[in-house]
């Protein structure tokens, strides 16, 4: 038998086997055990969790107390699980932004500019007040002016925080060179920064109004503000571009409604937060133009 005839026989056999397999599978899938009844609901696979992260301006336990309920509220609004996660340092949080791990984030302005320009994050809503660095002292402190800080220690939140950027720039503009005329000491959070002042480990602390409100509610102490810097757009909620436009719109609507809903009012009160307003990327151009240190 020639090779050509053998090829014809093999091809014909393969075709018959293929036809039998197709008929067999068709009969199996058409049986009641495999068929989907008309009108039956097709259950889709659950959507993966959204990951929600917050920059660590409070100690981890207190950060969770304030923002874990926000994740619960987001889950209710979006109809999918939103999982809160915290970072123990600014550096870890910044790394998670740079790695685009977070779907939704609450971040400070300098982190936002990098996140938007390099890592596909989009703005949602920001605190409805400008962000200023406020230099505070203990109520009975003899430090009352900027010049009184010369030769003393000034506590600040982490080195890359917005408040620390603002404070260092203010000091230079007003004749105090950081780490020459005033010693800067960085701490993990705004709370620990102000605690250093109360125990006389530092003459003053650089913080922001949300931190002062939270600290007053917790410690029952009115820190005295001796100066404030220029303001920039405040901390904000942002979402990665992989979050759908529909979900981003639902998040924005929810966040900006907190001042008028019971759930939202509880969130604002728990964190001593002011209401949030919609914000655009262009609003942060002033941060992009901020002096590089």
DRENLO-708369 format. One record per residue (C-alpha): residue in three letters; chain; z, x, y. Coordinates in steps of 0.001 Angstrom, whole numbers. Layout:
BEGIN
code unit c3 c1 c2
ALA A Z X Y
...
//
This chain:
BEGIN
code unit c3 c1 c2
UNK A 0 0 0
UNK A -957 1353 3373
UNK A 1630 2042 6073
UNK A 13 -636 8229
UNK A 515 -3351 5533
UNK A 4126 -2245 5006
UNK A 4736 -2615 8746
UNK A 3278 -6146 8712
UNK A 5509 -7183 5790
UNK A 8653 -5761 7435
UNK A 7842 -7433 10785
UNK A 7269 -10815 9185
UNK A 10523 -10575 7205
UNK A 12502 -9652 10347
UNK A 11010 -12598 12223
UNK A 12021 -15050 9433
UNK A 15581 -13651 9359
UNK A 15869 -13917 13152
UNK A 14718 -17520 13097
UNK A 17291 -18397 10423
UNK A 20099 -16766 12435
UNK A 19124 -18653 15600
UNK A 19025 -21995 13742
UNK A 22406 -21252 12139
UNK A 24067 -20412 15460
UNK A 22517 -23467 17078
UNK A 23900 -25760 14403
UNK A 27367 -24210 14622
UNK A 27585 -24452 18415
UNK A 26418 -28067 18389
UNK A 29191 -29200 16062
UNK A 32155 -31096 17578
UNK A 34441 -28105 17081
UNK A 32371 -26005 19482
UNK A 30791 -28547 21824
UNK A 32354 -29322 25221
UNK A 32792 -33103 25505
UNK A 30959 -34761 28355
UNK A 33284 -35194 31306
UNK A 35852 -32717 29981
UNK A 37469 -30388 32526
UNK A 36403 -26768 32116
UNK A 39442 -24544 32718
UNK A 38528 -21364 34581
UNK A 40383 -18102 34154
UNK A 43286 -17645 36599
UNK A 42417 -15636 39684
UNK A 44103 -12255 39996
UNK A 47120 -11879 42241
UNK A 46763 -10858 45854
UNK A 48984 -7878 46724
UNK A 50890 -8205 50015
UNK A 52505 -5124 51537
UNK A 54619 -4564 54653
UNK A 55186 -1311 56520
UNK A 58843 -270 56063
UNK A 60332 -817 59501
UNK A 63474 -2217 57821
UNK A 65419 -889 54818
UNK A 63745 -1976 51530
UNK A 66278 -4670 50594
UNK A 66160 -6284 54034
UNK A 62377 -6013 54144
UNK A 62227 -7989 50895
UNK A 64628 -10628 52228
UNK A 62365 -11187 55240
UNK A 58908 -10952 53672
UNK A 59212 -12080 50035
UNK A 59399 -15702 51331
UNK A 56195 -14993 53297
UNK A 54465 -14132 49997
UNK A 55729 -17438 48557
UNK A 54308 -19293 51560
UNK A 50961 -17507 51232
UNK A 50858 -18410 47519
UNK A 51373 -22083 48372
UNK A 48647 -22082 51006
UNK A 46061 -20148 48987
UNK A 46716 -21762 45611
UNK A 47002 -18361 43929
UNK A 49836 -15935 43395
UNK A 50561 -13526 46238
UNK A 52834 -10697 45136
UNK A 55052 -8951 47688
UNK A 55456 -5210 47351
UNK A 57418 -2787 49484
UNK A 57111 941 50108
UNK A 60087 3229 50503
UNK A 58446 5310 53238
UNK A 55775 5101 55914
UNK A 53830 7813 54078
UNK A 53699 5799 50861
UNK A 52659 2657 52740
UNK A 49937 4569 54613
UNK A 48693 5954 51300
UNK A 48390 2441 49890
UNK A 46338 1416 52910
UNK A 44134 4488 52583
UNK A 43691 3700 48885
UNK A 42823 60 49763
UNK A 45434 -1186 47278
UNK A 46748 -3997 49482
UNK A 44848 -7263 49875
UNK A 47092 -8507 52699
UNK A 49209 -6227 54881
UNK A 51625 -6379 57774
UNK A 51100 -3102 59620
UNK A 51711 -1268 62863
UNK A 48849 -744 65366
UNK A 48086 2913 64617
UNK A 47841 2167 60896
UNK A 45622 -824 61658
UNK A 43091 1239 63622
UNK A 42700 3640 60698
UNK A 42643 774 58185
UNK A 39955 -1106 60117
UNK A 37758 1880 60947
UNK A 37910 3574 57552
UNK A 39150 1136 54907
UNK A 37595 -2317 55487
UNK A 40622 -4233 56804
UNK A 40190 -7180 59177
UNK A 42734 -8492 61734
UNK A 44355 -11901 61383
UNK A 47303 -12460 63742
UNK A 49687 -10307 65779
UNK A 53129 -10804 67250
UNK A 52820 -12671 70532
UNK A 54344 -9918 72668
UNK A 53301 -6363 73569
UNK A 54691 -3516 71523
UNK A 56753 -1115 73633
UNK A 59047 1703 72669
UNK A 62501 961 74041
UNK A 65027 3773 74379
UNK A 68474 2333 73663
UNK A 72017 3644 73738
UNK A 75407 2344 72714
UNK A 76863 -133 75246
UNK A 79525 2312 76461
UNK A 77297 5434 76498
UNK A 77198 7763 79506
UNK A 73434 8177 78954
UNK A 71777 5868 81460
UNK A 68512 7558 82500
UNK A 65716 9577 80950
UNK A 67032 12756 82574
UNK A 70376 12187 80841
UNK A 68580 12816 77534
UNK A 67767 16411 78433
UNK A 69393 18733 75901
UNK A 70412 15825 73647
UNK A 69260 14258 70378
UNK A 66930 11264 70348
UNK A 66617 9366 67074
UNK A 63309 7735 66216
UNK A 61825 5768 63318
UNK A 59385 7694 61060
UNK A 57218 10273 62777
UNK A 53955 8339 62347
UNK A 55352 4990 63479
UNK A 53921 3333 66590
UNK A 57261 3557 68403
UNK A 57441 7302 67783
UNK A 53898 7769 69111
UNK A 54755 5784 72238
UNK A 58075 7544 72784
UNK A 56690 11079 72477
UNK A 53850 10291 74878
UNK A 56296 8787 77380
UNK A 58573 11828 77225
UNK A 55706 14235 77917
UNK A 54368 12155 80799
UNK A 57806 12149 82384
UNK A 58645 15815 82083
UNK A 60579 16091 78829
UNK A 58843 18168 76169
UNK A 59779 16948 72662
UNK A 61788 19470 70635
UNK A 62222 21692 73674
UNK A 63938 19537 76275
UNK A 65099 16860 73845
UNK A 65588 17137 70084
UNK A 63778 14464 68078
UNK A 65260 13320 64772
UNK A 63278 10911 62570
UNK A 64778 8245 60306
UNK A 63465 5915 57628
UNK A 63786 2702 59634
UNK A 64646 1232 63020
UNK A 67997 93 61634
UNK A 69035 3577 60525
UNK A 67822 4945 63880
UNK A 70188 2685 65827
UNK A 73028 3309 63394
UNK A 72852 6996 64349
UNK A 73630 6050 67941
UNK A 76643 3943 66981
UNK A 78191 6829 65044
UNK A 77454 9284 67904
UNK A 75047 11355 65811
UNK A 72367 10839 68488
UNK A 72517 10064 72195
UNK A 69822 7389 71991
UNK A 67299 5731 69706
UNK A 63669 4807 70242
UNK A 62975 1398 68775
UNK A 61186 -1864 69600
UNK A 62288 -5345 70585
UNK A 61950 -6850 67074
UNK A 64223 -4108 65750
UNK A 66753 -4696 68531
UNK A 66845 -8452 67808
UNK A 67273 -7867 64095
UNK A 69961 -5218 64611
UNK A 71902 -7445 67003
UNK A 71888 -10302 64483
UNK A 73042 -8018 61702
UNK A 75520 -5726 63481
UNK A 76642 -8035 66326
UNK A 76032 -5200 68822
UNK A 74043 -5356 72059
UNK A 72268 -2021 72354
UNK A 71653 -1059 75990
UNK A 68004 -474 76967
UNK A 67667 2424 79419
UNK A 63854 2598 79569
UNK A 60658 1206 78072
UNK A 57159 2589 77612
UNK A 53798 1008 78325
UNK A 52782 -1728 75900
UNK A 50033 -1942 73298
UNK A 48989 -4806 70986
UNK A 51748 -5487 68502
UNK A 52119 -5261 64728
UNK A 49817 -7602 62856
UNK A 48791 -9241 59628
UNK A 45466 -7959 58315
UNK A 43435 -8627 55182
UNK A 41016 -6477 53242
UNK A 37387 -7598 53449
UNK A 37451 -8417 49705
UNK A 39708 -11368 50570
UNK A 37287 -14256 50989
UNK A 36512 -15655 54429
UNK A 37960 -18987 53304
UNK A 41252 -17389 52274
UNK A 41413 -15368 55509
UNK A 40967 -18571 57498
UNK A 43772 -20269 55532
UNK A 46080 -17298 56117
UNK A 45351 -17254 59848
UNK A 45955 -20991 60158
UNK A 49244 -20693 58289
UNK A 50608 -17666 60164
UNK A 49828 -19086 63593
UNK A 51475 -22423 62682
UNK A 54885 -20978 61817
UNK A 56426 -21950 65148
UNK A 55742 -25626 64380
UNK A 56602 -26003 60664
UNK A 59991 -25970 58917
UNK A 58878 -23242 56502
UNK A 57429 -21179 59327
UNK A 60472 -21534 61558
UNK A 62644 -20296 58678
UNK A 60394 -17236 58290
UNK A 60546 -16433 62005
UNK A 64308 -16909 62151
UNK A 64953 -14842 59039
UNK A 63119 -11836 60479
UNK A 63992 -12489 64153
UNK A 60240 -12639 64764
UNK A 58359 -14198 67652
UNK A 55403 -16490 66869
UNK A 52053 -14943 65976
UNK A 48717 -15380 67745
UNK A 45143 -14771 66553
UNK A 44012 -11220 67343
UNK A 40628 -9484 67381
UNK A 39695 -5937 66502
UNK A 38660 -5204 70101
UNK A 42242 -5741 71245
UNK A 43161 -2482 69520
UNK A 40635 -342 71377
UNK A 43490 723 73658
UNK A 45182 2191 70579
UNK A 41958 3962 69588
UNK A 41940 5594 73041
UNK A 45597 6585 72863
UNK A 46263 10306 73477
UNK A 46088 12365 70295
UNK A 49179 14447 69668
//
